[in-house]
Amino acid sequence: RVNAVNPGYIQGEPIQKAFEVRGRARGLRTEEIEAEIVAQTALGYIPGPDEIAGSVVFLCSELSRPVTGHVLDCNSGMWM
């Protein structure tokens, strides 16, 4: 079996720092940059590392036994 996880943005310190840099460049607050990104998702939030890890665990488990050749987008519906 060959599968992959395509996470997109992952909530945490590194992405918050990236939002700060983008905010400074555009003259916006970090919260405004994050809100712009969140607004692009179908589920209305940026998933955390534990949620991404859960998707990986699923693909490594017997629950995904019939799945192969799949890229699992784990991005709260940013790309569909």
N, C-alpha and C positions, 0 to 999 in steps of 0.2 A: 504494500500500500504506500502511496505517495500523496501526502496532503500538506497544506500550508495554512498558516494563519497570517492574515493581513490586518494588523491592528489599527492603523491610523493614529490619531492622537490618543495618548494615555495620560490620564490625570496624575499629577505628581510634581515634584520640585523642578525637574528639567523643563517641562512644558510651561510651568508658571514663569520661569526665567525667560523663556522664549517669548511669552506674551508680554513680559515687562519690556524687553528689547523692542518688540513691534510697537508697543504703546508709546515708548519714548520717541521712536522714529516718526510716528504719526501724530504725536501730541495728544494721545488718549490714555486713559487709565487702563491698568491691567485688566480690570473687571469688564471694561468695554470691549477689549479685544477678545476675552474669553466668551463674552455674550455673543459676539459676532460668529464665533466658531460653533458654539452650542446651537445657535439659530439655524445652522446648516445641517443639523442632525435630525433624523426622524424621531428619535426618542428623547431629544431635549437634554442631553447631558454628554459629558466626556467620560468614557469608562475608566475604571481604575485598574491597576496592575493585577489585582486578584481576579477580576472578571476576565481579563485576557488569559491569565493562567488557567482559569477554568475551561476556557475553550480549547486550550492546548491539551489539558488533561482529558477532555472528552475525545479529542482526536487520537490520543494515545491509549484510550480504553477500548474494551471489547464492545462498548456501545456504538462505536463508529466502525465496527467490523465490515459492514457493506460499503463503506465510503472510501473511494479512492479517486485520485486525480482532481481533487477539489481544493479551491482556495476559499477559506472561510473568512469573510470580512467581519471584523470585530470592531466596529467603529460607530456604533449607535445609529446606523443608517445614514452616515454621511455620504457614502457611495452605495448605490443600489443598482 
